[in-house]
Amino acid sequence: MSTLAIVPERAPTLSDLPCRKFDPDLWFSDAPAELELAKALCGDCPLQRECLAGAVERAEPWGVWGGEIFERGAVIARKRPRGRPRKADLARDAVLTVEVQTRLTAQGLPTRQPVAA
C-alpha cells in the first residue's frame, strides 16, 4: 500500500506579484484614485510586509510600497488632489494619519512624521 504525499501549494513567483502583473506606473501615479487602486492590489501580496519594511528602511521618496503611499520618504494616509484641501478633507487626513501610524507600529516598523501638504 502506498501513501500519498501532500503537495504544498505553489509558492508565488515574482510574476505572480500584483506590482509585476499590472502597469508599474500605477504604483507611481499622480492620481489619488490610481494610488488607492495600487494600495488595494497590494492587499493580497504575499510580500507586502517585506516590501513595506524595505521601503520604510530606504525612506522611499514616492510611490506605493507594501500597501502604503510614500511621499518624500514618509508614509502618508492618502494623496490629495491638486488645489486647496477642504476642511473635511483635512479632518479625515488627521484620522487617516493616526491609522497609518498605528498600522506601522503594529507591524513593528518605525513611524515617520507625516509630510505637510
Beta strands, then each sheet from edge to edge (+ up, - down):
strand 1: 62-65
strand 2: 68-71
strand 3: 74-76
sheet 1: 1+ 2- 3+
end
